[in-house]
Amino acid sequence: MCTMKAAKSSVWDLYNGAKQYVVPLFQRPYVWSRAQWDQLWSDITEQYSLKVGSPRDKIPDRFLGSIVVVREYEKNLDKYTIIDGQQRITTISIILAVIRAFAKERGVNELYEQISDFLKNSPRSGEGQYVVIPTRVDKASLYHIFDEDYNFEHDSRIVECFDFFWRKIDESHDLDITSLQQVITEDLCVVYIELDQGENPNQVFEALNYRGVPLEESDLIRNFFFASLESPEVAESQYDQFWKPMEERFGNHQDLISRFLRYFCMRAGDTIRSGEIFESIRRTFLGAPPDEIKGLLQDINRFSDYYLRLLQPELLPLEKVISEEIRRHLGRIKLLGSDVTAPFLMDCFGWNDPEYKNGIELADDQFSAVLKQVETYLVRRAVCGRSDVGYEEVFSLLCRTINKDGGPVQDQVSSFFIRLEEPYRMPDDDEFDDHLRYSDLYHPDTENTNAWVVMTALETYFSDQSPASEASAGIDLFDDTPSEQMIDHIMPIALTAWWQDHLGSDWQTVHQDYLHRLGNLTLTMENSSILNADFDTKKAWYALDTHLLNSSMKGIKLWRKFQIDQRSGVLAAFCKKIWPYQAKIAPPVVIQEESVPGLRFGDIPKTAKPVMVTVQGTAHAVKFWYQVLEVTVRAIYEAEPQKFERIVREWPGYFSDDSSRYKSSVGPYTFKSRFGRYQIRDMCMGMIRLVGWNDDSWSLEVTYH
């Protein structure tokens, strides 16, 4: 029989004294992510708010869950094997390490020393000095944090967690870090369970986690619904008619069903976190009459079919997605936005479904127009490098915005997207064009979703504009008939001697700056033999495949930066037609001054010319846009060399430790600096925020000509 001691323990109890918590090998590595960090930070800040101005004994403790350990006796050290709760104790350790770093920076020495004693056992050395020993995968990262050198060898969840809480504390200017540490160590509690030393950690872990599958939220929701019906017989009938078909539709994957139910509930216009679905449904429908529950079950079944259309538009029969045009829009939306658009688009399917009456009707052509607007929003933001964080909030808000008396749905959607402000603003034509022409569309070592969506959409657009009679069958140039499309770099990734001679004396600069731009990319049938071929060989292949993207290539004799620039501009103009910015005509902006300081956000007119960059109070004269980025990167590196690794991790394709890779350099790195004006401004602001500086730390002054 298993014997144990269970008690309520504060975080202070967990860390005070010479202790060590060891995560055994059979456990998974650190896996918590933003969802869990957000929830924990919310718990901490709520507790902090209660603590401020309230007597200590009036504040209820906040429980984080359980910690289950097996004690291992070691001389002068309380050593424990963690059976359950390693994610919690690792995360708390990282938060304390972040507070320690701020204490050191701000000269709060007593707090610094106290947390150091929590995290390391002095005067021990080797692994004996660390209070938490994680799995082998996580050791290096966590030890760097405990040792305060922060020289992470690779990215990991541990590093992401450290960066996340660093930003949270850095952005929370009103937080007192000493009080914050007291809240964490004194007000956060766990159920601490200590097992006998003789217990087998593997068997205990298996009993807690694997014997008996943990309930998914969908299991809890199902039980709640069917317990609310009149009788077991009615429940069984409703289950067979509505719930079972839904489960089968999703292959009985309960995690996918839980995700669908979360988006189904978010159609009401509220964002619901994972882990909160059951509680949200229970609050809403507790005590609801059986007929209301039955109607809800019917809707769940119906909307699960809509959700499947979003997940698999390419696999479903045409009648399910209405038309080939709608299938195309759904396919691109799936690639660009995953399923975060689901709350709103499931509603659209409902409005388009003649069997589902709810006061709003959406004809096929209107549905297609709405999908095009959603796609336009996603494409423009993706090409312009805008974050997709927060899209769930955007599309749940859109659900709440649409109403039956507001006019055609497509007009309401258009107005909604145009009115969005930062950080969710839709890039206008000028910004979209700037990124398409002057920034990299293709990024090595990624799935290149943006490039694929843009190139295939251009090909579809040209095909739709071309009379059917102009289409011609492809001719096989090689024995093995290619069957798949690929994105090809016209000027290849690996330059042969022929290409170096063709590009001229500055071939290295041209290759670095123009290789991944829109104008140098095309679609063709898969053929590895042309990847590094000379331009004439490539043209011969392009001329004999069926892609209209390549129809204009046959008359081009040279392929240098001028031709790439020109083609980028032409294709960018077509992209603006495919994904139009449907803003109402507004009066032109009149610039009153010769120069405008700041320029941290908003439009950057084409006539803007940079003259001065100010970083941390130091002004630097510049003449060209690439110099704006160079000055910013070097200023950050000189001031924050340890934090600079965050920037390299954020933009891995633009930094290299190869001294000959790029022209611009800083410390041990060379980096790419030739981009469009919008991307340069956004990268500078992104870097400033990434190292924890305020937006006011950076400003740009321009003149207009």
KAZI-V325049 format. One record per helix or strand of 2 or more residues. SS is the DSSP state (H for helix, E for strand). FROM is the first residue (numbers start at 1). TO is the last residue. If there is no record, write none. Layout:
# KAZI-V325049
ss->(SS & SS)
from->(FROM & FROM)
to->(TO & TO)
This chain:
# KAZI-V325049
ss->(E & H & E & H & H & E & E & H & H & H & E & H & H & H & E & H & H & H & H & H & H & H & H & H & H & H & H & H & H & H & E & H & H & H & E & H & H & H & H & H & E & E & E & H & H & H & E & E & E & H & H & E)
from->(4 & 11 & 19 & 34 & 56 & 62 & 77 & 86 & 109 & 126 & 132 & 136 & 157 & 177 & 188 & 201 & 217 & 232 & 254 & 277 & 290 & 318 & 324 & 342 & 364 & 391 & 409 & 429 & 449 & 468 & 485 & 497 & 507 & 518 & 521 & 528 & 535 & 548 & 553 & 561 & 595 & 608 & 618 & 625 & 644 & 652 & 655 & 664 & 669 & 677 & 695 & 698)
to->(10 & 15 & 23 & 51 & 58 & 74 & 84 & 106 & 119 & 129 & 133 & 147 & 171 & 187 & 195 & 209 & 227 & 249 & 266 & 285 & 311 & 321 & 337 & 352 & 383 & 401 & 419 & 438 & 465 & 470 & 489 & 503 & 514 & 520 & 525 & 530 & 544 & 550 & 555 & 578 & 596 & 615 & 621 & 639 & 650 & 654 & 656 & 666 & 671 & 690 & 697 & 704)
